[in-house]
Amino acid sequence: MSADTCTIGLLGHGTVGSAFADLVAARADDITRITGRRPQIGGILTRSLGDADAILAGSDIVVELMGGVETARDLVLRALRSGTPVVTANKQLVSRHGPELAQAAREGGVALRYEAAVAGIVPVVRVLGESLAGAQVDRVHGIVNGTTNFILSQMAATGATYADALREAQELGYAEADPTEDVSGADAAAKMAILARLAFGHWVHLDDVVFEGIEHVTADDMAYARQFDLALKLVGTAERVGDGLSVRVHPAFLPVGHPLASVDGPFNAVTIESAAITEITLSGPGAGGPQTASAVLGDVVSAMIGAPGPPEPHAPAVIGSGVASAFYVHLEVADRPGVLAQVAERLGLQGISVKSVIQDGLGETARLVIVTHTVSEQDFAAALDLIRALDVVRAVRAIRVIDEHFS
Amino acid sequence: MSADTCTIGLLGHGTVGSAFADLVAARADDITRITGRRPQIGGILTRSLGDADAILAGSDIVVELMGGVETARDLVLRALRSGTPVVTANKQLVSRHGPELAQAAREGGVALRYEAAVAGIVPVVRVLGESLAGAQVDRVHGIVNGTTNFILSQMAATGATYADALREAQELGYAEADPTEDVSGADAAAKMAILARLAFGHWVHLDDVVFEGIEHVTADDMAYARQFDLALKLVGTAERVGDGLSVRVHPAFLPVGHPLASVDGPFNAVTIESAAITEITLSGPGAGGPQTASAVLGDVVSAMIGAPGPPEPHAPAVIGSGVASAFYVHLEVADRPGVLAQVAERLGLQGISVKSVIQDGLGETARLVIVTHTVSEQDFAAALDLIRALDVVRAVRAIRVIDEHFS
């Protein structure tokens, strides 16, 4: 810990941890020029090696890349409370224990930074926390999981089924052997909780984020999306609703002109809307090892020059209800006259107006695909219950449509 | 200057200055929550009103939105040297006098921030200066002038001539009565000088930026662009070339899959490439009054929380030669056999290989449109001289093609 060096304690040495250690070595000269101090990895803690106490005591900055929640939480809290700034890429940790970590950072008088926890190298934490600190943000939409975006892009491009596209993602290393965390939307939900906090200045706990995965998306949905000129993505949304916030992750159709609609492959992108600035979009590769390591190093450089971390709110968010969406509804119905009229009547009863309909006969069964205008989600759920109760209806599925155009 | 308030001295009260004053009032509560101090406009200096000495002496932060170079330079230098942080949106000032301003900031021990000088609310200064401080940037491409992007988008969408699209931009307030600064590429050149410095860590003076405007783009060029599946934009490029840098602004064709190709209307977008992270793209509205004011306020918030400004290099850049590009070449030639062979031979002599050709007879004259593969710009210029010397050639124009694909 001399004045001319900055000793980094590295917790975790997996894919990201070792990419980070390599990057520190490769970029040490430039970082010395920018910060006036030479960064060096002091100690490394892995599951089997290293002395946590010695590493915490001997570090100018702690970088947490171990994953998991409990051990990481304990070590990060100890570092912060003893006055050592911490950089982490751990979205579970930050989205579950944000207030406690922020309190520890205040006690220690140091910064907690977590750019890499959200969208890899896409610098959305910095932009929301700093550039837009002066703007009132109205809504954030994000594609914040590269695995699911790769799978959906493959399904759209090749007509593959969900199972085949998932297998391809696994073969290419974009999906893990157990893909649940990604495909269920849980990973995206943790990231959206963090983004919502930064955008709106209120704590949002992971438990307050509603999420739904992509496991039930079919090749048929993709084919209809093409017909309606829509792109299907796993979209996270954080927005003001009445006096509260709504934070959610759903598969959603986007009109082709939407900035997120053309984001294909294992990429991330976030659109931030504000009345004063219309909207800005940030996009780039999702969280591979080198990208995440690069985002972590950006945070380390900021910590070395003494920049404060993102602003941390004191009050928890009020979770609002009354969300409105447009919907794509896919029905399998008995192929006989008057079915469309019955379905349309149920929608009409709840005040839901239809934008377009496609009907395909399949012999016994017909397929009815309806896109609605924007409606209250509560009214839509009620209409769907009425439609399910019709004896001519064999199966019903609904996917949200984000019906906004820009520029 | 009490401990609980932050007094802002505002130099300039035009469109951006008054939007900024309104925004400070509207957002004062949120800024107080984030920074612990309440921002207030102390004094305002206009051409006819205000006492510069009193404003500089009584301000915690100086915000320079007056434009012009000499008076702004004098006041900003005085503020920085006396230890008052400065936020400016003045690209001419920063691209011409960057080293002197940075030296004054070091003397005063305070930050100079200029996010709004480059791409309005699109936070490219912060991203290059902070998020990517740990990455080695290889190239930056930017659409950094909203006026020219609006004009080119209108020409592409409607088939309008340059003159008509310019007139429309003026009627809508996207272009000034004297549009020279924008349409000549000079405004984009100043912004690219600043971006190049941040990306590569060397001073680049505005005089070292080669630029070319959009005045000579024709409706015909747009029609051929569609045929070749290309989008024509005014693109600024900063990249490493050999041991030096090349910074330039030219009209350029982009393949439709390029992240900048779909940026239409008065928008800005910047793509940052680095081997480690592939590329990230930032896009949003260009510099209108409210957008610029919002970017300025983001910098003010950073200055209030004591964040350091963008890292400032000490060494000037070496301007490299040996740039390579692909080209679109538009020739008017006598309509007789063998002309294409003569032109192709001249290209071949300089080792330039042709990717595609379209030939249209117009009676007396034929039109020959050629797209080359990537070649040395020097070799291309030599080939163009040979072609111009052919007696069958009546007119030649060339536009660069950025032939890179991502993702």
Interface residues (C-beta under 8 A of the other chain):
Chain A: L23 R27 D30 I31 R33 I34 E115 I121 V122 P123 R126 V127 E130 S131 L132 A133 G134 A135 Q136 G201 P259 S262 D264 G265 F267 S274 A276 I277 T278 E279 I280 T281 L282 S283 G284 P285 P290 Q291 A293 S294 A295 L297 G298 V300 V301 S302 I305 G306 A307 P308 P311 P313 S407
Chain B: L23 R27 D30 I31 R33 I34 E115 I121 V122 P123 R126 V127 E130 S131 L132 A133 G134 A135 Q136 G201 P259 S262 D264 G265 F267 S274 A276 I277 T278 E279 I280 T281 L282 S283 G284 P285 P290 Q291 A293 S294 A295 V296 L297 G298 V300 V301 S302 I305 G306 A307 P308 P311 S407
